[in-house]
Amino acid sequence: MTAVPPAVPPDDPYGVSLAWLLDQDALGLRLVEPAEAPEVRLGWAHAIEVLDPTPFLGGGELVLTTGLRMPRAHAEQEAYVVRLVAAGVVGLAFGVGVRFATIPVGLRDACRRTGLPLLEVPLPTPFVAIAQAVAARRAEQENAVMHRAVTFQRQMTRAALDGGVAGLSAALAHELHATVLVLDELEHPVASAGEAPDLRDRVVAELAGLAAWPGRASIAVVSGTGTLAVQRLGGLERPSGWLAVEVPGALSVGDRLLLNQAVSLLTLQRERPRELVDARHRLGATVLELLLDDDVVAPSVVRHLEHFGFEPGDRVRMLIAVPGKGRTSPLDLVAHALDAASVAHVETDATDGVLVLVRDEDVHGSADAVAEGLARAGRHDVVVGVSGALPIGRAASGRAAALHAAASARASHQQVGWYGTLTLEAILADDVVRARVATLAASPLAPLLDGDSERERVLLESLEVFLRHNGSWETASRALGVHRHTLRNRMARVEELTGARLDVAEDRVALLLGLLARDGT
């Protein structure tokens, strides 16, 4: 006989263990095949005497029969067992003493070869008693799961009230013997319990794949060591975070019920503060926009900053996060990074970028936090500019300085630019400033810029090298590879053509700015 692979029965979370059923002494059941009770769970016990009961089976049953219609031929008995296995039956219980004094040999041999558990039912035991025992055990298990869920819901609620997200995570980890990680909507850790250093990286990798399934709100990854379940917190359109739970083995139906309860409580924990945080951000944006309205603002507006952690005597800095052309505003990323850094700040979304006001003493930590948050989110198109320190009442004047610093950062391929370290090239990176300087410097440089001869090209190159070396004849001539007398002659010709005097500092600055502002420089 060829063994038939058993059909996979439906997933039954309340299935009754075969070992439990055999332990019920009142039933008097005896395991005939195999020698020890396998890890089998019964969905139901079904008494049926037809030769082919498979049309009436759904899989997962323990079939009860006295063999009233059982053929005596071994081959037909084997065929009966094969049909049961193919239908997903998980056990066969044979009642002896009605038609057969003992279990037919053909049935025993077939059950041994196919691996189908075979039980002997003594004559005094009615089949209905077995069915009732299975039904009662299922009800008992269902009640136990519900009792556990209700009890633990109270515990989780208390943990959430006392310890917030962290307390709830710890309670869930203890109850499920699991590792728990809560991420915010930007996939940054909010709370964790248990030891799994690489859990966040694995969860983020799974969430990247979930993006292809916009309708799905959960992931379950089963491996040889356990199960990783990730569930969305909040709505499908705008999640407020993610709950990841990793357990050894599989998640039981009770575990999944507790997990769903935790998701509901965590969603409430995450959604309620987020509404408050959003309202606070909107109020902060309004205050900052009032500060930007004039260079000198009313004291009443400055006083509102006290609600955001500022003091009247604070010196402040203006930061601006400028996205690349055509890219979306990084407002949420910037606000979240500064919230996580726990620094005083207000921010608003302006036409030229996200403007942020921070205290001077917090500026380095704030700039680092914003840069790191942008980098984690892959927003490498955004550059950050930082103004110099200002009195809090003149915060608006830092906007232009922060913009220049951001332009400097983009021109030098840096993520953060600081106004106090700007070079002339950085200042001229601003298109408006560059155009104004080029226009003002065009007149004295015109004789050199308009000429196409090799001599004018040599004079321009020599002038720029001379100016960049702070007017030092010795170092500039070495850089050009000419004698210093040659350089003096060239500079004399430049003075003649431009009308400028190279021994006058103001003239040298004007000429250098003009050279740096040239198109293509």
HELIX and SHEET records of a PDB file:
HELIX    1   1 LEU A   18  LEU A   22  1                                   5    
HELIX    2   2 ASP A   25  LEU A   27  5                                   3    
HELIX    3   3 THR A   54  PHE A   56  5                                   3    
HELIX    4   4 HIS A   74  ALA A   86  1                                  13    
HELIX    5   5 VAL A  105  THR A  114  1                                  10    
HELIX    6   6 PHE A  127  LEU A  176  1                                  50    
HELIX    7   7 LEU A  199  LEU A  210  1                                  12    
HELIX    8   8 VAL A  253  ASP A  293  1                                  41    
HELIX    9   9 PRO A  299  HIS A  304  1                                   6    
HELIX   10  10 LEU A  305  PHE A  308  5                                   4    
HELIX   11  11 LEU A  331  ALA A  341  1                                  11    
HELIX   12  12 ASP A  360  ASP A  362  5                                   3    
HELIX   13  13 VAL A  363  ARG A  376  1                                  14    
HELIX   14  14 ILE A  392  SER A  397  5                                   6    
HELIX   15  15 GLY A  398  ALA A  411  1                                  14    
HELIX   16  16 TYR A  419  THR A  421  5                                   3    
HELIX   17  17 LEU A  424  ILE A  427  1                                   4    
HELIX   18  18 ASP A  431  LEU A  449  1                                  19    
HELIX   19  19 GLU A  454  ARG A  468  1                                  15    
HELIX   20  20 TRP A  473  LEU A  480  1                                   8    
HELIX   21  21 ARG A  484  THR A  498  1                                  15    
HELIX   22  22 ALA A  505  LEU A  516  1                                  12    
SHEET    1   A 2 VAL A  16  SER A  17  0                                        
SHEET    2   A 2 ARG A  41  LEU A  42 -1                                        
SHEET    1   B 5 ARG A  30  GLU A  33  0                                        
SHEET    2   B 5 LEU A 118  VAL A 121 -1                                        
SHEET    3   B 5 GLY A  91  GLY A  95  1                                        
SHEET    4   B 5 GLU A  61  THR A  65  1                                        
SHEET    5   B 5 TRP A  44  ALA A  47  1                                        
SHEET    1   C 5 PRO A 189  ALA A 193  0                                        
SHEET    2   C 5 THR A 179  ASP A 184 -1                                        
SHEET    3   C 5 PRO A 239  PRO A 248 -1                                        
SHEET    4   C 5 GLY A 226  GLY A 234 -1                                        
SHEET    5   C 5 SER A 218  VAL A 222 -1                                        
SHEET    1   D 5 HIS A 345  ALA A 350  0                                        
SHEET    2   D 5 GLY A 353  ARG A 359 -1                                        
SHEET    3   D 5 ARG A 315  VAL A 322 -1                                        
SHEET    4   D 5 VAL A 383  VAL A 386 -1                                        
SHEET    5   D 5 VAL A 416  TRP A 418  1                                        
SHEET    1   E 4 HIS A 345  ALA A 350  0                                        
SHEET    2   E 4 GLY A 353  ARG A 359 -1                                        
SHEET    3   E 4 ARG A 315  VAL A 322 -1                                        
SHEET    4   E 4 LEU A 390  PRO A 391 -1                                        
END                                                                             
